[in-house]
Amino acid sequence: MNLSAIVCRSLLLRVADHASAAGRSLRVLAAASCLAAALAGCQADAGVAHPRPAPEFSGTGAWFNSPPLSMSGLRGKVVLVEFWTYACINCLHVTPQLERWHARYAEQGLVIVGVHTPELDEERIPSNVEAAIERLGIEYPVVLDNSYKTWNAYRNQYWPALYLVDREGNVVYRHYGEGDYDVTEREMRRLLASP
């Protein structure tokens, strides 16, 4: 399934989820239409990226499963930054794969950081995020990005979005949406094998 299909499916599910809420249905439908049109060709941007320094986790809130982390403090590690939100069906589909990678590669130097950037008001509430982390069994670090400062620093536009950062602190790969786990894992293993 290509990214456009994934995005359309996700947006349609979100519209269905929120269509009964007074005043939200038209706003969500309009946003979904605009976003689907904007994303129609975004798959070309995914994949190997021109290396650029990974932005710091700036303007963030609470951290879960870890004390606060920084990109400068993670130098020497391979970092997978995932932008997600707990009410996004596509994000929920990606979570089990992230957990497998965390279990398989953490001891080899992989650090996964989930950057929880809310789309809906209830996703801004730390206790709701904490409950979702527990319900989903997420063991890797998660940070709240309610102000979108880290999201904007990465120039991110998608849920879910994965950014791989090499040991020198450069973003070298990105993937938007579900799927292509074999491609992402191959790039991850290549980075872990590099000194």
C-alpha positions as CSV (number, residue, x, y, z in Angstrom):
1,M,0.0,0.0,0.0
2,N,1.5,3.4,-0.9
3,L,1.6,6.3,1.4
4,S,-1.3,8.2,-0.2
5,A,-3.5,5.2,0.4
6,I,-2.3,4.9,4.0
7,V,-2.9,8.5,4.7
8,C,-6.4,8.4,3.1
9,R,-7.3,5.3,5.1
10,S,-6.1,7.0,8.3
11,L,-7.9,10.2,7.6
12,L,-11.1,8.4,6.8
13,L,-10.9,6.5,10.0
14,R,-10.3,9.7,11.9
15,V,-13.2,11.4,10.2
16,A,-15.4,8.4,11.2
17,D,-14.1,8.6,14.8
18,H,-14.9,12.2,15.1
19,A,-17.9,12.7,12.8
20,S,-20.4,12.5,15.6
21,A,-18.7,15.3,17.7
22,A,-20.6,18.5,17.2
23,G,-18.6,21.1,15.2
24,R,-15.7,18.7,14.5
25,S,-17.0,16.8,11.5
26,L,-16.6,19.5,8.9
27,R,-13.3,20.7,10.3
28,V,-11.9,17.2,10.3
29,L,-13.3,16.5,6.8
30,A,-11.8,19.7,5.5
31,A,-8.4,19.0,7.1
32,A,-8.5,15.5,5.8
33,S,-9.2,16.6,2.3
34,C,-6.4,19.2,2.4
35,L,-3.9,16.8,3.9
36,A,-4.7,14.0,1.5
37,A,-4.2,16.3,-1.4
38,A,-0.9,17.6,0.0
39,L,0.4,14.2,0.7
40,A,-0.4,12.7,-2.7
41,G,3.2,12.8,-3.8
42,C,5.1,12.8,-0.5
43,Q,6.4,9.2,-0.8
44,A,9.3,10.5,-2.9
45,D,10.6,12.4,0.1
46,A,10.9,9.2,2.2
47,G,14.0,7.1,2.3
48,V,17.7,7.9,2.5
49,A,18.0,11.5,3.5
50,H,20.8,14.0,2.8
51,P,22.6,14.0,6.1
52,R,21.7,16.9,8.3
53,P,22.2,17.5,12.0
54,A,19.4,16.0,14.1
55,P,17.5,18.7,16.0
56,E,17.4,18.6,19.8
57,F,14.3,17.6,21.6
58,S,13.3,21.2,22.2
59,G,10.3,22.7,24.0
60,T,9.2,19.3,25.2
61,G,7.2,18.3,28.3
62,A,7.2,15.2,30.4
63,W,9.4,12.2,29.6
64,F,8.2,8.7,30.2
65,N,10.3,5.5,30.5
66,S,13.5,7.6,30.7
67,P,15.0,10.8,32.2
68,P,15.1,13.6,29.7
69,L,17.4,12.8,26.7
70,S,19.2,15.1,24.3
71,M,20.7,14.4,20.9
72,S,24.1,15.6,22.1
73,G,23.9,13.1,24.9
74,L,23.0,10.3,22.5
75,R,26.0,10.8,20.3
76,G,27.6,7.5,19.6
77,K,24.2,5.8,19.5
78,V,21.9,5.1,16.6
79,V,18.6,6.9,17.3
80,L,15.2,6.2,15.8
81,V,13.0,9.2,16.4
82,E,9.3,8.4,15.9
83,F,6.6,11.1,15.7
84,W,3.3,9.6,16.8
85,T,0.1,10.2,18.7
86,Y,-1.9,7.6,20.6
87,A,-5.2,8.1,18.7
88,C,-3.6,7.6,15.2
89,I,-4.5,4.2,13.9
90,N,-1.4,4.1,11.7
91,C,0.8,5.0,14.7
92,L,-0.8,2.1,16.6
93,H,0.0,-0.3,13.8
94,V,3.7,0.8,13.8
95,T,4.1,0.4,17.6
96,P,4.6,-3.4,17.7
97,Q,7.4,-3.2,15.2
98,L,9.1,-0.4,17.2
99,E,8.8,-2.6,20.3
100,R,10.4,-5.5,18.4
101,W,13.3,-3.3,17.3
102,H,13.7,-2.0,20.8
103,A,14.0,-5.5,22.2
104,R,16.3,-6.7,19.4
105,Y,18.7,-3.8,19.0
106,A,18.8,-1.7,22.2
107,E,21.8,-3.6,23.5
108,Q,23.6,-3.0,20.1
109,G,23.2,0.8,20.6
110,L,19.8,1.6,19.2
111,V,17.8,4.2,21.1
112,I,14.1,4.7,20.1
113,V,12.5,7.9,21.2
114,G,8.8,8.4,20.7
115,V,8.0,12.0,20.2
116,H,4.3,12.2,21.1
117,T,2.9,15.2,19.2
118,P,-0.9,15.6,19.7
119,E,-3.4,16.1,17.0
120,L,-6.5,16.2,19.3
121,D,-7.0,18.2,22.6
122,E,-7.2,15.0,24.8
123,E,-3.9,13.8,23.4
124,R,-2.2,16.8,25.2
125,I,-3.0,15.5,28.6
126,P,0.1,13.8,30.1
127,S,-2.0,11.2,32.1
128,N,-3.8,10.2,28.9
129,V,-0.4,9.7,27.1
130,E,1.0,7.8,30.1
131,A,-2.1,5.5,30.1
132,A,-1.7,4.8,26.4
133,I,2.0,4.0,26.9
134,E,1.1,1.5,29.6
135,R,-1.8,0.1,27.6
136,L,0.4,-0.4,24.5
137,G,3.3,-1.8,26.5
138,I,5.8,0.8,25.2
139,E,9.1,0.4,26.9
140,Y,11.3,2.9,25.0
141,P,11.5,6.6,26.0
142,V,8.6,8.8,25.0
143,V,8.5,12.6,25.3
144,L,5.6,15.0,25.0
145,D,5.8,17.6,22.3
146,N,2.6,19.5,22.9
147,S,4.1,22.7,21.6
148,Y,5.2,21.1,18.3
149,K,8.7,22.5,18.8
150,T,10.5,19.3,18.1
151,W,8.0,18.4,15.3
152,N,8.8,21.8,13.7
153,A,12.5,21.5,14.2
154,Y,12.4,18.2,12.2
155,R,10.1,19.9,9.6
156,N,7.8,16.9,10.1
157,Q,4.3,16.8,8.7
158,Y,3.2,13.2,9.2
159,W,2.0,10.7,11.8
160,P,3.7,8.3,12.1
161,A,7.1,9.4,10.9
162,L,10.4,7.7,11.5
163,Y,13.8,9.4,11.4
164,L,17.1,7.5,11.8
165,V,20.0,9.4,13.2
166,D,23.6,8.0,12.8
167,R,26.2,7.8,15.6
168,E,27.5,11.3,14.6
169,G,24.1,12.9,15.2
170,N,22.9,13.3,11.6
171,V,19.5,12.4,10.2
172,V,20.3,10.0,7.4
173,Y,16.9,8.2,6.8
174,R,13.2,8.9,7.1
175,H,10.0,7.0,6.5
176,Y,6.4,8.2,6.7
177,G,3.4,6.0,7.4
178,E,3.2,2.3,7.9
179,G,5.1,-0.5,6.2
180,D,8.5,-0.9,4.5
181,Y,9.8,-2.2,7.9
182,D,12.4,-4.3,6.1
183,V,13.9,-1.2,4.4
184,T,14.0,0.7,7.7
185,E,15.5,-2.3,9.5
186,R,18.1,-2.8,6.9
187,E,19.2,0.9,7.2
188,M,19.1,0.6,11.0
189,R,21.4,-2.5,10.9
190,R,23.7,-0.8,8.5
191,L,24.0,2.2,10.9
192,L,24.5,-0.1,13.9
193,A,27.3,-2.0,12.1
194,S,29.2,1.3,11.4
195,P,31.7,2.3,14.1
